[in-house]
Structure formats: C-alpha cells, structure tokens
C-alpha cells in the first residue's frame, strides 16, 4: 500500500465516520414522541354488552383461568377465550422478574370476524362461557399430563366453540375452533374469521434498540421463511400471502410466538403487520401482528392450529420445524456453518464445562486450531513480504519520481521471488463466513443470556461490559467495553508485530482504535472470543518470528518453488496480450528475451 492508497483509505474512513455520526444525530432528532399506552383503558369491564343486540349470549362477567406447568404460568380470559398472561418460569427479564410475553392489557390468540351488518367483532366483544373449568379456577399440570379447556359462545344464531389444550412438558398449546350455523351471522360472500396474535411480544431486555434490531414478523411459505421488518418510525408495513403456509409469528431477540398451521391440506392465507415506535431514553419498540384467515364454508366447520410461545432456543423449536427462525446468518453460505458445525461443537464443550465463559475460551482455542492452516498461510505471506521489504525500499528510493516504473519493478520483484502481494487476503476472506457464523452463534444464542463469567464485572455474556462512560458521543458510542479495550490492546500488539511497511504504520494505531469503538457495543461473550483468538495469534506470531529455528531470507525465497497465483496469472496473460498487440501496460514486466513487434506491411496509396 503506497502513500496515496493509505491517504485514500483514511479519507474513506473519515467520510464513513462523519456519515454515521450525522445519521445518528439525525435519527435521534427525528425520533417521534414516545408512545404512551394507557393500559387501564384496555382492561375490559366486568360485564360485556352483547356484540349484536338481541342475537348474542346475555352479558357475562369476565372470568379467568390460571394454568400452571413447570415451564409457564398462563392466564386465560373468557373474553374471546384469549391469553391474558404467559409467564415463563425458567427465564427472567432484565429487571429480575420472570419473563411475561403478553403485552399489558392485551387479549391474544383470539378470533375476529365481520357480521352481515358490517360490524367488526373482536375478542373483547365475545363473552365465552367456560364449559369444564375447575371450580377453583386453576389447572395444574405435571410433565406427563394435559388438559383441554372448552368455551362456548352463542351469537347471531351461530355457535362458536373453542378448545385449548395445555401440556405439562411443552411450550405449545393446541387450539381448535368449531363454528356451526354461522350462515346468518357472516356475510353472504367472503365469509371468514381471523385468528392470530395482534399486539406483539413484550420486550425483556434492557436495550430496546438492540432488541428491536432482532424483532421481526415472519411466515414460512412453501418451505421458505420470509421476514417482515418495520424500519421507519410510525410507518406501518404489511405482508399478505396465501398458499402452502407452514407457520407464521413474531419474535424478539430471544423469544417467539408462532402459529403453526393445523389444516390437513396446509393451504392458508395470512396477514402480517408491523410498526416501529419511539420509546423512553432514545429507545424504540416494534409491534407486530400475525393472523391466519379461515374461510367459512357453511354448516359445521372445525379448524385447528398449534401455538408455540416460548424461548427462541434451537433445540426446543427444532421439533416443531421452527429452526429457520433462529438466526445463523446468511441462508446459503453462513447459516450451515453455524447451524451444523459451530453450534454442535459449542454445545458439546459446554456439556463438559458448565461455565459459558470458560466454554467460550475452549471454543476459541479449538477454532484457532481448526483455522490454523488459513492463519498460517496468512502469516507466511506476511513473513515473505517482511523478508522482501528491504528490496522494496530500495526500489522506492530509486524510482521515487516515477510511480509507473516503481509499480512495474515491484511486480518484477514479486515474480522473481515468488511472492504474491495478495497472498494474505485469500485466507482472510475464507475466514469471514466462519467469523460471521460465529457471531450469529454467540451473539443471539439464548444460552448466553444472563450467563455470568466474572461476577461483579461480566455478569451477562449477552450484553456489553461497559466500564467507562464517555462524557461525549463518538459516532453514537457513549461507553467503552472493558473486554473490547483489552481486545483492542492485543490487536495493537499483533498489528505492531505484523505490519513492517513504514507506509502502513498508521494502521497499527488506526485499526485497534476503530475496532475498540465498534466492539464496545458487542456482547461481552463475543469480545471474549476475539480476545482469546488475538492472544493465540500473538503466540503464533512470536513462535514463527522469534523461536522458529529457520528464519526466512531472500535466499530461501529464491530456492522455494514458484507458484503462480491467480492474480499473477491474470497480469501475465494481460501483459502477453498487450505485447502481441504492440502496447505496453503499466505493470508490464520486461522480459530477458523480448521479441520485437511484428513488422507491418506498408499501406498502399490510393
């Protein structure tokens, strides 16, 4: 890299940094007012009026049924036979209480339809009567038991029965809707009812911006997962498809609700909606809804589905066919590496080492050993360039005023000693998909959530370990991570040992500073991995440069077999083609036996 290229790279970094800073300021200044939800107005009254006057069941007070299992505590409302609360027993929110996924005041998994008179009837206007509810209002299930709760609604001459089956050892419920004699209730054409989850999931993490970045609605259509993401404030986004739908739902960073299609023919129609709002402390919240549309064909009709409400854990959701909802990176390249290679290895290590911090350290060592052939090739290329550096400096002094000749002579020098100037790039590029898959495995793995490594410092490997609060913001960064600072120091040492070109000395200081700032908002578990990886790289570098019995010299380079790289081959072919056409390229390498250009026959005068 010459001086002009280095200055250009610094200018590009400066421009990108200024743009990021401007975008951050603009985003905060244009953030809409916080959305304040009055949950008291969402709580249903004690008595519910008839949705269609004179045609529905008499007004009934809202009743609730509690369901207690080892995995969750649920509260079911008689209004629409809906879910009021869904509390997970094995997971805690950032403030210490058990995770509660249903939004305050919401009634989820209800049905909505439009009457023949054009009135839209929602769950709160459907006072179901429980048929087999326990007298004390509580259902307790052990691991091997189940219970089906039934409720009936009579409205407009129609009967709607709902059956919800709870299981003691799972996070899912079975749901069946039986509609009978609804011809006089529903319109003559396009007779349907929707069943879905309408108010999203309650956030459980302290950083709402980070959680929003992982929050989407999704649908699996014809075996392919499509996601809906609301990226602009107060601008709703929608998706509507029909076909072979396996499941739909919405998720946050670590939790998910999914509605699995229970129809035998698997044909269904779904609707997804989402919107992003402002939240306190410059935060943001995304709210999604996902619903199936069931067409009513007349007479007595029964439709069923299953609803999963629980952690976004790969091992738990895989039996339901929901493993595609777990983010492992790019679908075709990165995801298979993370799903079928890295995750099983990491789980096997943790089965032996209970502490996740030490599991990450062992995992880093193992990954370093597996990537050793790539890193060794990268370091060997750096050592070759280091051995050739004195000759390159001589050429720079000799042709300081002739850049084109300098470039040609450098190419000749590389060819003479069999050095590929791009030799260190290919191993690095081959590592990028692996590193990205690693990021997905460690950054979004629910096992890292609230996992402690060093009490009092790193109490949660899934969040940054901020130790220094900055008095000002740098590109939106307001705090520095302790693990990122140590990782940046190891990167400085590694760069100092690797970069020997005087024209690239600025990179020794620039890259560690930039990456320390960037990594300060990464999870501490991921920074722990990179720290160990850098330390192992330093050990490898010291061994190859200080303790190796054979140090690489120019004589060694000359004796080595010359292997023509892809780039060098392309340059040589371009050079030969130019010589055949009587032209000269900037990187043209003079040959010892250069043939004169072919003579051209004189043109005849007309």
C-alpha positions as CSV (number, residue, x, y, z in Angstrom):
1,X,0.0,0.0,0.0
2,X,1.6,3.3,-1.1
3,X,1.1,6.7,0.5
4,X,-1.8,7.7,-1.9
5,X,-3.7,4.5,-1.2
6,X,-3.3,4.9,2.6
7,X,-4.5,8.5,2.4
8,X,-7.4,7.4,0.4
9,X,-8.4,4.7,2.9
10,X,-8.1,7.2,5.7
11,X,-10.3,9.7,3.9
12,X,-12.9,7.0,3.2
13,X,-12.9,6.0,6.9
14,X,-13.3,9.7,7.8
15,X,-16.2,10.1,5.4
16,X,-18.0,7.0,6.7
17,X,-17.5,8.1,10.3
18,X,-18.9,11.6,9.6
19,X,-21.9,10.0,7.8
20,X,-22.5,7.6,10.7
21,X,-22.3,10.5,13.2
22,X,-24.7,12.6,11.1
23,X,-27.1,9.7,10.7
24,X,-27.1,9.1,14.5
25,X,-27.8,12.7,15.2
26,X,-30.5,12.9,12.6
27,X,-32.1,9.7,13.8
28,X,-32.3,10.9,17.4
29,X,-33.6,14.4,16.3
30,X,-36.3,12.9,14.1
31,X,-37.4,10.2,16.6
32,X,-41.1,10.7,17.1
33,X,-42.6,11.3,20.6
34,X,-42.8,8.3,22.8
35,X,-45.9,6.3,22.5
36,X,-47.6,6.1,25.9
37,X,-50.1,3.3,26.2
38,X,-52.9,3.7,28.6
39,X,-53.3,0.1,29.8
40,X,-56.2,1.0,32.0
41,X,-58.3,1.7,29.0
42,X,-57.6,-1.7,27.6
43,X,-58.9,-3.6,30.6
44,X,-62.3,-5.0,29.9
45,X,-65.3,-4.1,32.1
46,X,-66.8,-6.6,34.5
47,X,-69.9,-7.0,32.2
48,X,-69.6,-7.2,28.4
49,X,-72.5,-6.0,26.3
50,X,-73.9,-8.1,23.5
51,X,-72.0,-7.6,20.3
52,X,-75.1,-7.9,18.2
53,X,-78.2,-6.7,20.0
54,X,-80.7,-9.4,20.7
55,X,-78.7,-12.1,19.0
56,X,-75.9,-13.0,21.4
57,X,-75.5,-14.5,24.7
58,X,-76.5,-12.4,27.7
59,X,-73.8,-10.2,29.2
60,X,-71.4,-12.2,31.3
61,X,-68.7,-11.1,33.7
62,X,-65.1,-11.7,32.6
63,X,-63.7,-14.9,34.1
64,X,-60.1,-16.0,34.2
65,X,-58.5,-19.4,34.4
66,X,-54.9,-20.0,35.6
67,X,-52.8,-22.7,34.1
68,X,-49.7,-23.8,36.0
69,X,-47.0,-26.0,34.5
70,X,-43.3,-26.4,35.1
71,X,-42.5,-24.2,32.0
72,X,-45.1,-21.4,32.3
73,X,-47.9,-19.8,34.1
74,X,-50.8,-18.7,31.8
75,X,-54.0,-16.8,32.4
76,X,-56.9,-17.4,30.1
77,X,-59.7,-14.9,29.8
78,X,-63.4,-15.7,29.0
79,X,-63.4,-12.7,26.6
80,X,-62.7,-14.5,23.3
81,X,-61.1,-17.4,25.1
82,X,-57.9,-15.5,24.9
83,X,-54.5,-15.4,26.6
84,X,-54.0,-12.6,29.1
85,X,-50.6,-13.6,30.5
86,X,-47.9,-16.0,29.6
87,X,-45.1,-16.1,32.1
88,X,-42.1,-18.3,31.5
89,X,-40.7,-19.9,34.7
90,X,-37.1,-20.6,33.6
91,X,-36.3,-17.1,32.2
92,X,-36.1,-13.7,33.8
93,X,-36.4,-10.2,32.4
94,X,-33.5,-7.8,32.7
95,X,-35.0,-6.3,35.9
96,X,-35.3,-9.7,37.6
97,X,-38.9,-10.7,37.3
98,X,-40.0,-13.8,35.3
99,X,-40.4,-13.2,31.6
100,X,-44.0,-12.2,30.8
101,X,-44.6,-12.2,27.0
102,X,-48.1,-10.8,26.6
103,X,-48.4,-7.0,26.4
104,X,-50.2,-5.4,29.3
105,X,-54.0,-5.4,28.7
106,X,-53.8,-7.4,25.6
107,X,-56.0,-10.4,24.7
108,X,-54.1,-12.7,22.4
109,X,-54.9,-15.8,20.2
110,X,-58.5,-14.6,19.8
111,X,-60.8,-14.6,16.7
112,X,-62.1,-11.6,14.8
113,X,-64.9,-11.6,12.2
114,X,-67.2,-9.1,10.5
115,X,-71.0,-9.7,10.7
116,X,-73.5,-9.4,7.9
117,X,-74.4,-5.9,9.1
118,X,-70.7,-4.9,8.6
119,X,-69.8,-4.7,12.3
120,X,-66.3,-5.9,13.2
121,X,-66.4,-8.2,16.3
122,X,-63.2,-8.6,18.3
123,X,-62.3,-10.8,21.2
124,X,-63.4,-8.3,23.8
125,X,-66.9,-8.5,22.4
126,X,-67.1,-12.3,22.7
127,X,-68.1,-13.4,26.2
128,X,-67.4,-17.1,26.1
129,X,-68.8,-19.4,28.8
130,X,-66.4,-21.9,30.1
131,X,-67.8,-25.4,29.9
132,X,-65.4,-27.5,32.0
133,X,-63.4,-25.0,34.0
134,X,-62.2,-26.2,37.5
135,X,-64.2,-24.7,40.4
136,X,-61.1,-23.0,41.9
137,X,-60.1,-21.5,38.5
138,X,-56.7,-23.2,38.4
139,X,-55.4,-26.0,36.2
140,X,-52.1,-27.6,37.5
141,X,-50.3,-30.0,35.1
142,X,-47.4,-32.2,35.7
143,X,-45.0,-33.2,32.9
144,X,-47.0,-36.1,31.6
145,X,-50.5,-34.6,31.8
146,X,-52.7,-32.4,29.6
147,X,-56.0,-30.6,29.9
148,X,-58.4,-29.3,27.2
149,X,-60.3,-26.2,28.3
150,X,-63.6,-25.6,26.4
151,X,-65.7,-22.5,26.0
152,X,-68.9,-21.7,24.0
153,X,-70.2,-18.5,22.5
154,X,-73.7,-18.2,21.0
155,X,-74.1,-15.2,18.8
156,X,-76.5,-14.3,16.0
157,X,-77.9,-17.8,15.8
158,X,-74.4,-19.3,15.4
159,X,-72.4,-21.3,17.9
160,X,-68.7,-20.9,18.3
161,X,-66.8,-23.4,20.4
162,X,-63.1,-23.0,21.3
163,X,-60.9,-25.8,22.7
164,X,-57.5,-25.0,24.1
165,X,-55.3,-28.0,25.1
166,X,-52.4,-27.4,27.5
167,X,-49.5,-29.8,28.0
168,X,-47.4,-30.1,31.1
169,X,-44.0,-30.6,29.4
170,X,-44.0,-28.2,26.4
171,X,-44.2,-24.6,25.5
172,X,-47.0,-25.1,22.9
173,X,-50.8,-25.3,23.1
174,X,-53.3,-26.9,20.8
175,X,-56.2,-24.8,19.6
176,X,-59.4,-25.8,17.8
177,X,-62.3,-23.6,16.7
178,X,-65.7,-25.1,15.8
179,X,-68.1,-22.8,14.0
180,X,-71.7,-24.0,13.5
181,X,-74.7,-22.4,11.8
182,X,-73.0,-19.2,11.1
183,X,-74.7,-18.6,7.7
184,X,-77.0,-15.9,9.1
185,X,-74.1,-14.3,11.1
186,X,-71.5,-13.9,8.5
187,X,-71.8,-12.1,5.1
188,X,-73.0,-14.0,2.0
189,X,-69.7,-13.7,0.3
190,X,-66.1,-13.7,1.7
191,X,-67.2,-15.3,4.9
192,X,-64.2,-15.7,7.2
193,X,-62.7,-15.2,10.6
194,X,-59.2,-14.3,11.6
195,X,-57.2,-15.9,14.4
196,X,-53.9,-14.5,15.5
197,X,-51.5,-12.7,17.7
198,X,-52.2,-8.9,17.5
199,X,-50.1,-6.9,19.9
200,X,-46.6,-8.3,19.5
201,X,-44.4,-9.5,22.4
202,X,-43.3,-7.6,25.4
203,X,-39.6,-6.7,25.4
204,X,-37.4,-8.4,28.0
205,X,-34.0,-6.8,27.5
206,X,-32.6,-3.5,28.9
207,X,-31.5,-2.2,25.5
208,X,-34.7,-1.8,23.4
209,X,-32.7,-0.6,20.4
210,X,-30.7,-3.9,20.3
211,X,-33.8,-6.0,20.9
212,X,-35.7,-4.1,18.1
213,X,-32.9,-4.9,15.7
214,X,-33.7,-8.6,16.1
215,X,-37.6,-8.2,16.2
216,X,-39.5,-9.2,13.1
217,X,-42.7,-10.9,12.0
218,X,-42.2,-14.0,9.9
219,X,-44.0,-16.5,7.7
220,X,-42.9,-19.8,6.3
221,X,-44.5,-20.1,2.8
222,X,-43.8,-23.1,0.6
223,X,-40.8,-24.1,2.8
224,X,-39.1,-20.7,2.7
225,X,-39.0,-18.2,5.6
226,X,-39.9,-14.6,4.8
227,X,-39.5,-11.9,7.4
228,X,-41.2,-8.5,7.8
229,X,-39.2,-5.7,9.4
230,X,-40.5,-2.3,10.3
231,X,-37.5,0.0,9.9
232,X,-39.1,3.5,9.9
233,X,-40.9,5.3,12.7
234,X,-44.7,5.3,12.6
235,X,-44.8,3.8,9.1
236,X,-46.7,0.5,9.1
237,X,-45.5,-2.4,6.9
238,X,-47.7,-5.3,5.9
239,X,-47.5,-8.6,4.1
240,X,-50.3,-10.8,2.8
241,X,-49.9,-14.1,1.1
242,X,-51.7,-17.3,0.5
243,X,-50.5,-20.8,-0.3
244,X,-48.8,-23.6,1.5
245,X,-48.1,-21.9,4.8
246,X,-46.4,-23.9,7.5
247,X,-46.4,-21.2,10.2
248,X,-46.4,-17.5,11.0
249,X,-45.5,-15.5,14.0
250,X,-43.3,-12.8,15.5
251,X,-40.1,-12.8,17.6
252,X,-37.8,-10.6,19.6
253,X,-34.1,-11.3,20.2
254,X,-34.7,-14.3,22.5
255,X,-38.4,-15.2,22.5
256,X,-41.0,-16.1,20.0
257,X,-44.7,-16.8,19.3
258,X,-45.5,-19.0,16.3
259,X,-48.9,-20.1,14.9
260,X,-48.5,-23.5,13.2
261,X,-51.0,-24.3,10.5
262,X,-53.1,-27.3,11.5
263,X,-55.0,-27.8,8.3
264,X,-54.5,-31.1,6.6
265,X,-54.1,-29.5,3.1
266,X,-51.7,-26.9,4.5
267,X,-53.3,-24.2,2.3
268,X,-53.8,-21.0,4.2
269,X,-54.0,-17.2,4.0
270,X,-52.0,-15.0,6.4
271,X,-51.6,-11.3,7.2
272,X,-48.5,-9.7,8.8
273,X,-48.4,-6.2,10.1
274,X,-45.8,-4.2,12.0
275,X,-44.8,-0.7,13.1
276,X,-41.9,0.9,15.0
277,X,-42.5,3.5,17.8
278,X,-40.2,5.7,19.8
279,X,-39.5,4.6,23.4
280,X,-38.0,6.3,26.5
281,X,-34.3,7.0,26.7
282,X,-33.9,7.2,22.9
283,X,-35.2,3.6,22.6
284,X,-37.5,2.0,20.1
285,X,-40.2,-0.7,20.1
286,X,-41.5,-2.7,17.2
287,X,-45.1,-4.2,17.5
288,X,-46.1,-6.9,15.1
289,X,-49.3,-8.9,14.5
290,X,-49.7,-12.2,12.7
291,X,-53.0,-13.8,11.8
292,X,-54.5,-16.6,9.8
293,X,-57.7,-16.1,7.8
294,X,-60.1,-19.1,7.9
295,X,-62.8,-19.3,5.3
296,X,-66.2,-20.4,6.4
297,X,-67.7,-22.9,4.0
298,X,-71.1,-23.3,5.8
299,X,-72.7,-25.8,8.2
300,X,-70.4,-27.1,10.9
301,X,-66.7,-26.4,10.4
302,X,-63.7,-27.2,12.5
303,X,-60.2,-25.6,12.2
304,X,-57.2,-26.3,14.3
305,X,-53.7,-25.0,14.8
306,X,-50.9,-25.1,17.4
307,X,-49.3,-22.1,19.1
308,X,-45.7,-22.0,20.4
309,X,-45.0,-19.4,23.0
310,X,-41.5,-19.7,24.4
311,X,-37.8,-19.2,24.1
312,X,-36.0,-18.9,20.8
313,X,-33.9,-21.9,21.6
314,X,-32.7,-24.0,18.7
315,X,-33.1,-27.4,20.5
316,X,-36.6,-26.5,21.7
317,X,-38.0,-25.1,18.5
318,X,-36.5,-27.7,16.1
319,X,-39.0,-30.5,16.9
320,X,-41.8,-28.0,15.8
321,X,-40.0,-27.3,12.5
322,X,-39.2,-23.8,13.6
323,X,-35.4,-23.9,13.4
324,X,-35.3,-21.5,10.5
325,X,-36.5,-18.7,12.8
326,X,-33.1,-19.0,14.7
327,X,-30.7,-16.5,13.1
328,X,-27.4,-18.1,12.0
329,X,-26.6,-15.5,9.3
330,X,-26.8,-15.7,5.5
331,X,-29.0,-18.6,4.5
332,X,-26.9,-20.3,1.8
333,X,-23.3,-19.7,3.0
334,X,-23.0,-18.8,6.6
335,X,-26.1,-20.5,8.2
336,X,-25.0,-24.1,7.5
337,X,-21.6,-23.4,9.2
338,X,-23.3,-22.0,12.3
339,X,-26.2,-24.5,12.5
340,X,-24.5,-27.8,11.7
341,X,-20.9,-27.1,12.7
342,X,-20.3,-24.4,15.3
343,X,-23.4,-24.8,17.4
344,X,-23.0,-28.6,18.0
345,X,-19.3,-28.1,18.9
346,X,-20.1,-25.3,21.3
347,X,-22.9,-27.4,22.9
348,X,-20.5,-30.4,23.3
349,X,-17.9,-28.2,25.0
350,X,-20.5,-26.7,27.4
351,X,-21.7,-30.2,28.3
352,X,-18.2,-30.8,29.8
353,X,-17.5,-27.2,31.1
354,X,-20.6,-25.7,32.8
355,X,-19.3,-22.1,32.8
356,X,-20.1,-20.4,29.5
357,X,-17.1,-18.0,29.8
358,X,-14.6,-20.9,30.0
359,X,-16.6,-22.7,27.3
360,X,-16.0,-19.8,25.0
361,X,-12.3,-19.8,25.8
362,X,-12.0,-23.5,25.0
363,X,-14.1,-22.9,21.9
364,X,-11.8,-20.1,20.8
365,X,-8.7,-22.4,21.2
366,X,-10.4,-25.2,19.1
367,X,-11.4,-22.7,16.4
368,X,-7.9,-21.4,16.3
369,X,-6.6,-24.9,15.8
370,X,-9.1,-25.6,13.0
371,X,-8.3,-22.3,11.3
372,X,-4.6,-22.8,11.7
373,X,-3.9,-23.7,8.0
374,X,-5.5,-20.5,6.9
375,X,-3.9,-18.3,9.6
376,X,-0.5,-20.0,8.9
377,X,-0.8,-19.2,5.2
378,X,-1.6,-15.6,6.1
379,X,1.3,-15.3,8.4
380,X,3.7,-16.9,5.9
381,X,2.7,-14.4,3.3
382,X,3.4,-11.6,5.8
383,X,6.8,-13.1,6.6
384,X,7.7,-13.2,2.9
385,X,6.7,-9.6,2.5
386,X,8.8,-8.8,5.5
387,X,11.8,-10.5,4.0
388,X,11.3,-8.7,0.8
389,X,10.8,-5.3,2.5
390,X,14.4,-4.1,2.2
391,X,14.4,-4.7,-1.6
392,X,11.1,-2.8,-1.9
393,X,12.5,0.1,0.0
394,X,15.5,0.3,-2.4
395,X,13.0,0.4,-5.4
396,X,11.0,3.2,-3.7
397,X,14.1,5.3,-3.2
398,X,15.4,4.6,-6.7
399,X,12.1,5.3,-8.5
400,X,10.6,7.9,-6.1
401,X,9.7,10.2,-9.0
402,X,8.5,7.5,-11.4
403,X,5.4,5.7,-9.9
404,X,4.7,3.7,-13.1
405,X,8.2,2.3,-13.2
406,X,8.1,1.7,-9.5
407,X,5.0,-0.4,-9.9
408,X,6.5,-2.4,-12.8
409,X,9.7,-3.1,-10.9
410,X,7.8,-4.2,-7.8
411,X,5.8,-6.7,-9.9
412,X,9.1,-7.9,-11.3
413,X,10.5,-8.3,-7.8
414,X,7.4,-10.2,-6.7
415,X,7.6,-12.5,-9.7
416,X,11.4,-13.1,-9.2
417,X,11.0,-14.2,-5.6
418,X,7.6,-15.9,-6.0
419,X,5.8,-13.6,-3.6
420,X,2.1,-13.0,-4.1
421,X,1.3,-9.5,-2.7
422,X,-2.4,-10.6,-2.3
423,X,-1.4,-13.9,-0.6
424,X,-2.6,-12.8,2.8
425,X,-6.0,-11.7,1.6
426,X,-7.4,-15.1,0.5
427,X,-7.0,-16.8,3.9
428,X,-8.7,-13.8,5.5
429,X,-11.6,-13.9,3.0
430,X,-12.0,-17.6,3.7
431,X,-12.3,-16.9,7.4
432,X,-15.0,-14.3,7.0
433,X,-18.0,-16.7,6.7
434,X,-16.7,-18.6,9.7
435,X,-16.4,-15.5,11.8
436,X,-19.8,-14.3,10.7
437,X,-21.4,-17.6,11.7
438,X,-19.5,-17.4,15.0
439,X,-21.1,-14.0,15.6
440,X,-24.5,-15.4,15.0
441,X,-23.9,-18.4,17.3
442,X,-22.6,-16.4,20.2
443,X,-24.5,-13.1,19.8
444,X,-28.1,-14.4,19.5
445,X,-27.7,-17.7,21.4
446,X,-30.2,-17.6,24.3
447,X,-27.8,-19.8,26.3
448,X,-25.5,-16.7,26.6
449,X,-28.4,-14.7,28.0
450,X,-27.7,-13.7,31.7
451,X,-24.8,-16.2,31.8
452,X,-22.2,-15.0,34.3
453,X,-18.4,-15.3,33.7
454,X,-16.6,-13.0,36.2
455,X,-19.0,-11.9,39.0
456,X,-19.0,-8.1,39.5
457,X,-17.6,-7.5,36.0
458,X,-19.1,-9.8,33.4
459,X,-22.4,-10.9,34.9
460,X,-24.1,-11.3,31.5
461,X,-22.2,-12.6,28.5
462,X,-25.0,-11.5,26.1
463,X,-24.6,-7.7,26.7
464,X,-21.6,-5.4,26.6
465,X,-19.5,-5.0,29.8
466,X,-19.3,-1.2,29.8
467,X,-16.7,0.1,32.3
468,X,-16.1,3.7,31.1
469,X,-18.9,6.2,30.3
470,X,-17.7,8.8,27.9
471,X,-18.6,12.5,28.5
472,X,-19.4,12.8,24.8
473,X,-20.6,10.6,22.0
474,X,-18.3,9.2,19.3
475,X,-20.4,8.1,16.3
476,X,-23.2,7.3,18.7
477,X,-20.9,5.4,21.1
478,X,-21.3,6.6,24.6
479,X,-19.4,3.9,26.6
480,X,-16.4,1.7,26.3
481,X,-16.4,-2.1,27.0
482,X,-13.7,-3.5,29.2
483,X,-13.3,-6.6,27.1
484,X,-13.2,-4.5,23.9
485,X,-10.4,-2.3,25.4
486,X,-8.3,-5.4,26.2
487,X,-9.1,-6.9,22.8
488,X,-8.0,-3.6,21.2
489,X,-4.7,-3.7,23.1
490,X,-4.0,-7.2,21.9
491,X,-4.8,-6.1,18.3
492,X,-2.4,-3.2,18.6
493,X,0.4,-5.7,19.7
494,X,-0.5,-8.0,16.8
495,X,-0.5,-5.2,14.3
496,X,2.8,-3.9,15.6
497,X,4.4,-7.3,15.1
498,X,2.8,-7.9,11.7
499,X,3.0,-4.5,9.8
500,X,6.6,-3.6,8.9
501,X,5.9,-1.3,5.9
502,X,6.6,2.3,7.0
503,X,3.7,3.5,4.7
504,X,1.3,1.4,6.7
505,X,2.4,2.4,10.2
506,X,-0.8,4.4,10.7
507,X,-2.8,1.2,10.5
508,X,-1.0,0.0,13.7
509,X,-2.9,2.7,15.6
510,X,-5.9,3.3,13.5
511,X,-7.4,-0.2,13.3
512,X,-7.2,-1.0,17.1
513,X,-8.9,2.3,17.9
514,X,-11.7,1.9,15.4
515,X,-12.4,-1.8,16.3
516,X,-12.3,-0.9,20.0
517,X,-15.1,1.7,19.4
518,X,-17.1,-0.7,17.2
519,X,-16.8,-3.7,19.5
520,X,-17.8,-1.7,22.6
521,X,-21.4,-2.5,21.8
522,X,-20.9,-6.1,21.0
523,X,-21.8,-8.8,23.6
524,X,-19.0,-9.5,26.1
525,X,-19.1,-13.2,25.2
526,X,-18.2,-12.4,21.6
527,X,-15.4,-10.0,22.7
528,X,-14.1,-12.7,24.9
529,X,-13.8,-15.0,21.9
530,X,-11.9,-12.3,19.8
531,X,-9.6,-11.6,22.8
532,X,-8.6,-15.2,23.2
533,X,-8.3,-15.5,19.4
534,X,-6.0,-12.5,19.3
535,X,-3.8,-13.8,22.2
536,X,-3.4,-17.1,20.3
537,X,-2.5,-15.2,17.2
538,X,0.2,-13.3,19.1
539,X,1.6,-16.5,20.5
540,X,1.7,-18.0,16.9
541,X,3.3,-14.9,15.6
542,X,6.0,-14.8,18.3
543,X,6.7,-18.5,17.6
544,X,7.1,-18.1,13.9
545,X,9.2,-14.9,14.1
546,X,11.3,-15.3,17.3
547,X,11.6,-19.0,18.2
548,X,11.5,-20.7,14.8
549,X,14.8,-22.4,14.0
550,X,14.7,-21.3,10.4
551,X,14.2,-17.6,9.7
552,X,13.0,-16.7,6.2
553,X,15.6,-14.9,4.0
554,X,15.8,-13.7,0.4
555,X,17.9,-16.8,-0.5
556,X,15.2,-19.0,0.9
557,X,12.6,-17.3,-1.2
558,X,14.7,-17.8,-4.3
559,X,15.0,-21.5,-3.6
560,X,11.3,-22.0,-2.9
561,X,9.2,-23.4,-5.8
562,X,7.5,-20.6,-7.6
563,X,3.7,-21.0,-7.6
564,X,1.9,-18.6,-9.8
565,X,-1.2,-17.2,-8.1
566,X,-4.5,-16.4,-9.8
567,X,-3.8,-12.6,-9.8
568,X,-0.3,-13.0,-11.1
569,X,-1.5,-15.3,-13.9
570,X,-4.1,-12.7,-15.0
571,X,-1.5,-10.0,-15.0
572,X,0.9,-12.2,-17.1
573,X,-1.8,-13.0,-19.6
574,X,-2.8,-9.4,-19.9
575,X,0.9,-8.5,-20.4
576,X,1.3,-11.1,-23.2
577,X,-1.8,-9.9,-24.9
578,X,-0.6,-6.3,-24.8
579,X,2.8,-7.3,-26.2
580,X,1.1,-9.1,-29.1
581,X,-0.9,-6.0,-29.9
582,X,2.2,-3.8,-29.6
583,X,1.0,-2.0,-26.5
584,X,2.6,-1.6,-23.0
585,X,0.7,-1.9,-19.8
586,X,1.6,-0.1,-16.5
587,X,2.5,-3.4,-14.9
588,X,4.4,-4.7,-17.9
589,X,7.4,-6.7,-16.8
590,X,10.4,-6.6,-19.2
591,X,11.5,-10.0,-20.4
592,X,15.1,-11.1,-20.9
593,X,14.4,-12.2,-24.5
594,X,11.8,-9.6,-25.5
595,X,10.8,-10.1,-29.2
596,X,10.5,-7.0,-31.4
597,X,7.0,-6.2,-32.5
598,X,6.0,-7.8,-35.8
599,X,6.6,-5.7,-38.9
600,X,3.5,-4.3,-40.6
601,X,3.2,-4.2,-44.4
602,X,3.2,-0.7,-45.8
603,X,-0.2,0.6,-46.8
604,X,-0.8,1.2,-50.5
605,X,-1.7,4.7,-51.5
606,X,-4.9,5.1,-53.3
